[in-house]
Amino acid sequence: MSDDPETLRQIEELSHDDRPLLVLDVDDVLLDFIRPFPRYLEGRGYRLNLDNFRLNGNIVELASGVAADTAQVAELIDAFFVAQSDWQTLTEGAAEALEFIGDRAEIILLTAMPHRHRASRIAHLDALGFSYPLLTTEMAKGPAIERLRGPSMRPVAFVDDQPRNLASAMERVPDAHLFHLMADNSLRALIPPPPAGVHVVDDWREAAPKIASALGL
């Protein structure tokens, strides 16, 4: 998939950095999503069925029992991101993990969401004490991670809850250290396993020392 031009523009705004690079997904890695989202849906008259790891087809109107169509699902997700500061809290252990890593690495947040929500997400993360550069992308994450690394061969680690994003990173940055972390491990049974070579971690307590070791910190 081609590069997202808006993501590349955001990357160009960053200062040059030669420290080891740690790229972090946001939803269900730093901020809880799958736990507050069903409560949000109930307030809008819907419920979330988790028969598989997809939102389309699994969001059902309470009154009728009819599954929301693709446009309705997109509208509900969009409204959730507008109200994210009312719903999304820090994933357990994330703050302590990033404090442990400290300024020994360049930490960049890379979230898959519409670019129009970038400012509100930055404000929410800043209020939670996560004042790291935030990039939004509407395309694959691999190209953005490759561009973030730059021409140097500095160590790279990437943490995400979606196997497809880890596969994209592996394709574009083959030597990256990849970590599959989910805020709710009970959902692992609903998704395909991550690519071979990805480190599967149960929580941030397990992830933090492994990330530090991978980056040579």
Helices and strands as residue ranges (DSSP letters): H 5-12, E 21-24, H 36-43, E 46-48, E 59-61, H 70-82, H 84-87, H 94-101, G 102-104, E 106-112, G 115-117, H 118-127, E 134-137, H 142-149, E 156-160, H 163-172, E 177-180, G 185-190, E 199-200, H 204-214
